[in-house]
Amino acid sequence: MYTILRKAVDILASYGFACLIFLFLLLLTYLGTLEQVEHGLYETQQRYFASLFLVHEFFGVVPVVLPGVRLLLTLLFINIVCGGIVRMRKGWRQLGVMIVHVGIIVLLVGGYITYRFSMDGHLTLYENQQSSEFQSYHTWEIALAQPNEDGSRSEYIVSDTMFAHLGPDGSTTFQAEGLPFEITIRGYTENARPVRAAGNRAASNPVVDGFYLEPLPLEKENERNAAGAYVTLTEKNGGVKHDGILWGLATAPLAMAIDGQPWQIDLRRQRWELPFAIHLDRFTRELHPRTSMAKAFMSDVTKIEGGTEQKIKISMNEPLRHKGYTLYQASWGPADAGPNDRLFSTFAVVRNPADKFPLYACVIITFGLLFHFSQKLFRFLRAEQKKVAA
Amino acid sequence: MIPRFLATFVIGATVLASALAEPIVPTPTPRWDAEALRMFATLPVQDGGRIKPLDTYANFTLLKFNGKRKCELPDGTKITPLEWLLDCVFFPEQAQEFRVFRVDSPEVLDALAVPHTAKRDRYSYRQLLPGRGKLFSLAGQYAGIDPKERTPVQTQLVNLAQNVHEFESLTRFMHFAAHPIAVGAGKKLQEIFAGAEEVRYSDIIAKASAIRDAFMAIRGPHGAGENSGELNAVSQLIHDAETAGAPSDALALFPPSGKTSDTEWLTPAELLQAAFMGTATLSDQVELLRRLEEIAAHPGQTTEVRTAIAVFHDKVTALATARGDYGKIPLEVALYNSRVFNYSLFLFLLSFVLSAFLWLKLRSRLLYAMTSLAVLLPTLLLVVGITVRCIIRSRPPVTTLYETILFITAVAVVVALFIEYVNRQRVALSLAAILGSLGLFLGNKYEALEGTDTMPSMIAVLDTNFWLSTHVTSITVGYAAGMLAGAIGHVYILGRLFKFRRDDTAFYKTITRMVYGVLCFGLLFAVVGTVLGGIWANDSWGRFWGWDPKENGALMIVLWGLTVIHARLGGYIRDFGISMAAIVGAMIVAFSWFGVNLLGVGLHSYGFTSGIFRALLVFYVVEVVVLLVGAGVWFRDTRLQGKPVVAPAAAKLPSRKAKPGWTEEWATSKK
């Protein structure tokens, strides 16, 4: 048993294993790059880079099972710890390389933390608008809300990890304490649009209130996909059923009266609360003179937190960092705005505990590489000089 | 969006109708004297978001039309881009006869029903004129197609239409000065212009506020009533002035006065607009317009014209200097006039020839010294050229794809020279000559292919000198090393193929060391550059890695470098393998450098040109052939003869003490 284990560690720590991982990573990076042209970034990323395994069709016909980048990076971590740290020869000459390996480990750990614990989304504000919520670019949620007397809303949230995997054919039912109904979600489609069932057009899905959900092919840019789903609300008292269609781009939530109480059901991009609010005072864009090329864009904002206000400028390459959240100037609009139109500014909002890991890794790696290669270069030069002298 | 060139189609058509009707008078164009040319060359103009010399503008405009920086006149004489531009502006009739529009496919002309001469040729505006209507209508149609989806002929038609439009814009520039504007009847107008029957464009701008006041007074609060005739005369005058003004996208030659926050320079048409809006005091600009009108009245080498040119030049220069816009203009003119990169290319080619002789007479010290000098000189020129470009734009050396070519060439050559300095094997020296020639040749071709200013303004996210100088520079050094390593790899493979110094193990050992050393050098920069790029992205967009094609390209270089290093340590590859791997590495560098731009996706897909695709394809075919040859040679030398060529087993290597340096790696690998 011990020898088998030892053998396994030998393999995991070997140069050959490292080379194999590098070559697979290289292949997947290449394939994933080409795949983006056809399928867009988000889908490619999910399929090639965030996966454990995948099937790639070479030349569009020959299916081959390949390890995903997530699996490969895990193996690389094991390989580098076993081979590049634990079992590596320890000495003056190996010091530089050892430092580089530590840097790579920092990078890999940072990548894992980012993958597991970071969240990102955006916050879009028109001038003079304020918000403390940001929303996801990719994930959805269903909000069940009841308006309160003071105008606020109490919400129950069903996150898409609970229903997105169902696909168009699955169905699932949720209930919660205090909720006067059960909600059944079915026919979830990643990209769809509601269509009026009229004339001789055959509805491809069940018709509710004269509409049905028409599935659409996935957009290359995932942000453009608008999910849709059918919901049935079953009253806990009496079992009366209410059917409805939810759509990601609907302008207003689906309104229903349950037990005589008004409820609003909304399929929307997942939202998160910021520990502070942002008020957009002014958005400025500068163009290079006599061109339509952006020279700079920036937002003057006020950060409001517990009664204190602070004026801040967010611009390209100059984000706002506060309480673990970072707000970046991402885009603006409307694209066809005239000189006096009200503009909006979009901030990318990221919360990433490993935000600074790449920087630490970079410093460590650079130092290690410089140390190692300088050592080599000097030895090399010395050897050459000796040769010339001889 | 309808392209701008189509919007002015209607206006242009009217002017053209008259141009067509007029008989062609082959009057010889008077040439400008050297002093006039010097002043025009250093005239600042705002274009592409920056202030540049008129000479630079002329250079790139002609390059875009013509594919080269010379214009051949019907009588066979050749003129410079600046002379051509001045002819377009001051002698539009003649300029229409110059064959400056390069057309690469006869299908383009077939589509316009214009007879073509050769498969690829240059045509004059007048030759294209019969097909102009068709050209603009087709271009309008194709402009709606995604550039990636267009066929080559469609792309060429769209480009040709843009060029023709720009040409028309240039040839109409002095239209405002060519024809005096009639002052109609009416008391107020007579008062304003002191009874003159005709006035110049500049007069109208000078009196714009008076004309506007007159217009308001005549119209009164309740309409013109019985004065409608006079009101019409004023309207007609304004209308005539507007027609005389050039299209708004013509040369922005007029700087605003003083150091205002207004960053936009103006064209004659915009001056007219500003004058009537009353937004700026325009006395300086009126003065400038008058000088232009004087030059246009009698262009050529008269004393009055010389004075007018001098006054115009000095005044614009003074205004630009006051705004802080003029500073680097003379330096830029000097850079382009020096043709530093052309001379550098010439000298590299010369050094290449010398190095060929050197290989015939390897022991000749004189030849070695001459070749070294012949490589050093163009290297120096190249470095100076790049440095001057940095000074002109106050930027680090690499901001555009064109600059990557210059910089990568320079780095590869400098590193090769360093290797030569260390080992004196003549290999790196010869490679420096070859790479220098190839790089600058490629640079020239690329510049002509793009035909746009190679020192453009930067878009917002790239506008940061810190990241451009760290991330971009280190990545490009990585590219350069990858290419150089690949080049040395060729020497190894070809040397083996032709059994050059067949039994000289030390020679091949040295080459392997060179390849491996350069690979490691490249890996250092590629790793650091790639991680820095991630940090920049994290600072700008909040993500370290986004799987953008250009990022992936850099990652692929890093991964390949790591594979080679670890494969060597593991004993999987040796001399032959390392050289072969270096060639594969160069192919990956080419993919990352140019290939990903062809994909047309992602944040970095700048500077895409279809001509690159062909060059890249040729490169890949050649490299694949070299790799196949390499595999064949390896098979011949090892399998057929049953013995390894160079690297014997690690144990047989000289001891560490006897031969320090890289060799101990072999021992490590066999631990």
HADDOCK unambig.tbl for C-alpha pairs under 7 A between the chains (distance, minus, plus):
assign (segid A and resid 15 and name CA) (segid B and resid 566 and name CA) 5.70 0.50 0.50
assign (segid A and resid 15 and name CA) (segid B and resid 567 and name CA) 6.60 0.50 0.50
assign (segid A and resid 15 and name CA) (segid B and resid 570 and name CA) 5.20 0.50 0.50
assign (segid A and resid 16 and name CA) (segid B and resid 567 and name CA) 6.84 0.50 0.50
assign (segid A and resid 16 and name CA) (segid B and resid 570 and name CA) 6.54 0.50 0.50
assign (segid A and resid 19 and name CA) (segid B and resid 563 and name CA) 5.00 0.50 0.50
assign (segid A and resid 19 and name CA) (segid B and resid 566 and name CA) 6.28 0.50 0.50
assign (segid A and resid 19 and name CA) (segid B and resid 567 and name CA) 6.17 0.50 0.50
assign (segid A and resid 22 and name CA) (segid B and resid 559 and name CA) 5.64 0.50 0.50
assign (segid A and resid 22 and name CA) (segid B and resid 563 and name CA) 5.84 0.50 0.50
assign (segid A and resid 23 and name CA) (segid B and resid 563 and name CA) 6.86 0.50 0.50
assign (segid A and resid 26 and name CA) (segid B and resid 556 and name CA) 5.48 0.50 0.50
assign (segid A and resid 26 and name CA) (segid B and resid 559 and name CA) 6.08 0.50 0.50
assign (segid A and resid 29 and name CA) (segid B and resid 552 and name CA) 6.11 0.50 0.50
assign (segid A and resid 29 and name CA) (segid B and resid 556 and name CA) 6.92 0.50 0.50
assign (segid A and resid 33 and name CA) (segid B and resid 549 and name CA) 5.45 0.50 0.50
assign (segid A and resid 33 and name CA) (segid B and resid 552 and name CA) 6.84 0.50 0.50
assign (segid A and resid 37 and name CA) (segid B and resid 599 and name CA) 6.63 0.50 0.50
assign (segid A and resid 37 and name CA) (segid B and resid 601 and name CA) 6.42 0.50 0.50
assign (segid A and resid 288 and name CA) (segid B and resid 49 and name CA) 4.64 0.50 0.50
assign (segid A and resid 289 and name CA) (segid B and resid 49 and name CA) 4.76 0.50 0.50
assign (segid A and resid 289 and name CA) (segid B and resid 263 and name CA) 5.98 0.50 0.50
assign (segid A and resid 289 and name CA) (segid B and resid 264 and name CA) 5.21 0.50 0.50
assign (segid A and resid 290 and name CA) (segid B and resid 49 and name CA) 5.91 0.50 0.50
assign (segid A and resid 290 and name CA) (segid B and resid 264 and name CA) 6.23 0.50 0.50
assign (segid A and resid 291 and name CA) (segid B and resid 48 and name CA) 6.26 0.50 0.50
assign (segid A and resid 291 and name CA) (segid B and resid 49 and name CA) 5.84 0.50 0.50
assign (segid A and resid 293 and name CA) (segid B and resid 459 and name CA) 6.28 0.50 0.50
assign (segid A and resid 294 and name CA) (segid B and resid 459 and name CA) 5.49 0.50 0.50
assign (segid A and resid 294 and name CA) (segid B and resid 460 and name CA) 5.50 0.50 0.50
assign (segid A and resid 295 and name CA) (segid B and resid 458 and name CA) 6.97 0.50 0.50
assign (segid A and resid 295 and name CA) (segid B and resid 459 and name CA) 5.48 0.50 0.50
assign (segid A and resid 295 and name CA) (segid B and resid 460 and name CA) 4.54 0.50 0.50
assign (segid A and resid 296 and name CA) (segid B and resid 460 and name CA) 4.66 0.50 0.50
assign (segid A and resid 316 and name CA) (segid B and resid 460 and name CA) 6.90 0.50 0.50
assign (segid A and resid 316 and name CA) (segid B and resid 461 and name CA) 5.91 0.50 0.50
assign (segid A and resid 316 and name CA) (segid B and resid 540 and name CA) 6.13 0.50 0.50
assign (segid A and resid 317 and name CA) (segid B and resid 461 and name CA) 6.90 0.50 0.50
assign (segid A and resid 317 and name CA) (segid B and resid 539 and name CA) 5.84 0.50 0.50
assign (segid A and resid 317 and name CA) (segid B and resid 540 and name CA) 4.40 0.50 0.50
assign (segid A and resid 328 and name CA) (segid B and resid 540 and name CA) 6.60 0.50 0.50
assign (segid A and resid 328 and name CA) (segid B and resid 541 and name CA) 6.03 0.50 0.50
assign (segid A and resid 328 and name CA) (segid B and resid 542 and name CA) 6.77 0.50 0.50
assign (segid A and resid 330 and name CA) (segid B and resid 541 and name CA) 6.74 0.50 0.50
assign (segid A and resid 348 and name CA) (segid B and resid 541 and name CA) 6.95 0.50 0.50
assign (segid A and resid 350 and name CA) (segid B and resid 542 and name CA) 6.15 0.50 0.50
assign (segid A and resid 358 and name CA) (segid B and resid 531 and name CA) 6.98 0.50 0.50
assign (segid A and resid 358 and name CA) (segid B and resid 535 and name CA) 6.43 0.50 0.50
assign (segid A and resid 359 and name CA) (segid B and resid 535 and name CA) 6.36 0.50 0.50
assign (segid A and resid 362 and name CA) (segid B and resid 528 and name CA) 6.52 0.50 0.50
assign (segid A and resid 362 and name CA) (segid B and resid 531 and name CA) 6.04 0.50 0.50
assign (segid A and resid 362 and name CA) (segid B and resid 532 and name CA) 6.99 0.50 0.50
assign (segid A and resid 366 and name CA) (segid B and resid 528 and name CA) 6.09 0.50 0.50
assign (segid A and resid 369 and name CA) (segid B and resid 524 and name CA) 6.15 0.50 0.50
assign (segid A and resid 379 and name CA) (segid B and resid 660 and name CA) 6.98 0.50 0.50
assign (segid A and resid 379 and name CA) (segid B and resid 661 and name CA) 5.17 0.50 0.50
assign (segid A and resid 380 and name CA) (segid B and resid 661 and name CA) 4.80 0.50 0.50
assign (segid A and resid 380 and name CA) (segid B and resid 662 and name CA) 6.82 0.50 0.50
assign (segid A and resid 383 and name CA) (segid B and resid 660 and name CA) 5.93 0.50 0.50
assign (segid A and resid 383 and name CA) (segid B and resid 661 and name CA) 5.87 0.50 0.50
assign (segid A and resid 384 and name CA) (segid B and resid 422 and name CA) 6.70 0.50 0.50
assign (segid A and resid 384 and name CA) (segid B and resid 423 and name CA) 6.44 0.50 0.50
